């Protein structure tokens, strides 16, 4: 850790003294002293936490030795590298571009014969041939009125 426990005592004493001085105006001496003791403990622990975080931030991380191969798993190098391999799809691409018996490529024949057909989903409820009273009831039911 950065520094020694004396830093913790110093920060705790400063926090406790400030708390004692600021709380003397509106509290009894005993209540102010008790709050100063609590503030000392809180500042002491906060300084310890700050020193621990500072040590982690300033300590250099160990690097992976160059002699280590990528396939080996060790505790120090685990999770430092990411290797991704995609499957080879060149054959599928070549098959799509080869002409079929009609002289067209497979990709063109799929889109050329069928063409674009928009999706026409069926309507859930048809409002044709409905009585106006039934429609008004449905609207009142949905609006809660």
C-alpha positions as CSV (number, residue, x, y, z in Angstrom):
1,X,0.0,0.0,0.0
2,X,1.0,3.6,-0.5
3,X,2.2,5.2,2.7
4,X,1.8,3.8,6.2
5,X,-0.9,3.6,8.9
6,X,0.2,7.0,10.1
7,X,-1.6,8.6,7.1
8,X,-4.8,6.9,8.3
9,X,-4.3,8.3,11.8
10,X,-3.7,11.8,10.4
11,X,-6.8,11.7,8.2
12,X,-8.9,10.3,11.0
13,X,-7.7,13.0,13.4
14,X,-8.3,15.8,11.0
15,X,-11.8,14.5,10.3
16,X,-12.6,14.0,14.0
17,X,-11.3,17.4,14.9
18,X,-13.3,19.2,12.2
19,X,-16.4,17.3,13.2
20,X,-15.8,18.2,16.8
21,X,-15.4,21.9,16.0
22,X,-18.5,22.1,13.7
23,X,-20.8,20.2,16.0
24,X,-19.9,22.1,19.2
25,X,-22.2,25.0,18.3
26,X,-25.4,23.1,18.3
27,X,-24.8,20.0,20.5
28,X,-23.6,19.2,24.0
29,X,-19.9,18.4,24.6
30,X,-20.6,14.7,25.1
31,X,-22.6,14.4,21.8
32,X,-19.9,16.4,19.9
33,X,-17.2,14.1,21.3
34,X,-19.2,11.0,20.3
35,X,-19.6,12.3,16.8
36,X,-16.0,13.1,16.6
37,X,-15.1,9.5,17.5
38,X,-17.4,8.2,14.8
39,X,-15.9,10.7,12.3
40,X,-12.4,9.5,13.3
41,X,-13.4,5.9,12.5
42,X,-15.0,6.8,9.2
43,X,-12.1,9.0,8.0
44,X,-9.6,6.3,9.2
45,X,-11.4,3.7,7.1
46,X,-11.8,6.0,4.1
47,X,-8.1,6.8,4.1
48,X,-7.3,3.0,4.2
49,X,-9.7,2.4,1.2
50,X,-8.2,5.4,-0.7
51,X,-4.6,4.0,-0.1
52,X,-5.7,0.6,-1.3
53,X,-7.3,1.9,-4.5
54,X,-4.3,4.2,-5.1
55,X,-1.9,1.2,-4.8
56,X,-4.0,-0.8,-7.3
57,X,-4.0,2.1,-9.7
58,X,-0.3,2.8,-9.5
59,X,1.1,-0.8,-9.5
60,X,2.1,-1.9,-13.0
61,X,0.3,-5.0,-14.3
62,X,2.5,-8.0,-15.1
63,X,2.9,-8.5,-18.8
64,X,2.6,-11.8,-20.7
65,X,6.1,-13.3,-21.5
66,X,6.8,-13.5,-25.3
67,X,8.0,-17.1,-25.0
68,X,4.6,-18.3,-23.9
69,X,2.5,-19.8,-26.7
70,X,-1.1,-18.7,-27.3
71,X,-2.5,-22.1,-26.6
72,X,-1.3,-22.5,-23.1
73,X,-3.5,-21.4,-20.2
74,X,-1.9,-20.0,-17.1
75,X,-3.3,-18.1,-14.3
76,X,-1.4,-14.9,-15.1
77,X,-2.3,-14.7,-18.8
78,X,-5.8,-16.0,-18.7
79,X,-8.3,-13.6,-20.4
80,X,-5.7,-11.3,-21.9
81,X,-6.2,-12.4,-25.5
82,X,-9.2,-13.1,-27.7
83,X,-9.1,-15.2,-30.8
84,X,-12.0,-15.6,-33.1
85,X,-12.2,-17.8,-36.2
86,X,-15.0,-17.6,-38.8
87,X,-15.8,-20.6,-41.0
88,X,-14.7,-20.6,-44.6
89,X,-17.8,-19.9,-46.8
90,X,-16.1,-19.4,-50.1
91,X,-17.5,-22.6,-51.6
92,X,-21.1,-21.5,-50.8
93,X,-20.4,-18.2,-52.4
94,X,-18.9,-19.8,-55.5
95,X,-22.0,-22.2,-55.8
96,X,-24.3,-19.2,-55.7
97,X,-22.4,-17.5,-58.5
98,X,-22.2,-20.6,-60.8
99,X,-24.7,-20.5,-63.7
100,X,-27.5,-23.1,-63.6
101,X,-29.1,-24.9,-66.6
102,X,-31.0,-21.7,-67.7
103,X,-27.8,-19.7,-67.9
104,X,-28.7,-17.5,-64.9
105,X,-26.8,-17.5,-61.6
106,X,-28.4,-19.0,-58.6
107,X,-28.7,-15.7,-56.8
108,X,-30.4,-14.1,-59.8
109,X,-32.8,-17.0,-60.3
110,X,-34.1,-16.8,-56.8
111,X,-35.1,-13.2,-57.0
112,X,-35.9,-13.1,-60.7
113,X,-38.6,-15.8,-60.8
114,X,-40.5,-14.9,-57.6
115,X,-40.1,-11.1,-57.7
116,X,-41.1,-9.0,-54.8
117,X,-44.2,-9.9,-52.9
118,X,-45.2,-7.7,-50.0
119,X,-46.4,-9.3,-46.8
120,X,-50.2,-9.1,-46.4
121,X,-51.0,-10.2,-42.8
122,X,-54.7,-11.0,-42.1
123,X,-56.7,-8.5,-40.2
124,X,-57.6,-9.5,-36.7
125,X,-61.0,-7.8,-36.6
126,X,-63.0,-6.5,-39.5
127,X,-65.1,-3.3,-39.0
128,X,-67.1,-3.9,-42.1
129,X,-70.7,-4.8,-41.6
130,X,-70.7,-3.9,-37.9
131,X,-73.5,-2.1,-36.2
132,X,-72.5,1.4,-35.0
133,X,-73.7,0.6,-31.5
134,X,-71.3,-2.4,-31.3
135,X,-68.4,-0.2,-32.4
136,X,-69.3,2.4,-29.8
137,X,-69.5,-0.3,-27.1
138,X,-66.1,-1.6,-28.1
139,X,-64.6,1.9,-28.0
140,X,-66.2,2.6,-24.6
141,X,-64.9,-0.7,-23.2
142,X,-61.4,0.0,-24.4
143,X,-61.3,3.6,-23.1
144,X,-62.9,2.6,-19.7
145,X,-65.8,5.0,-20.2
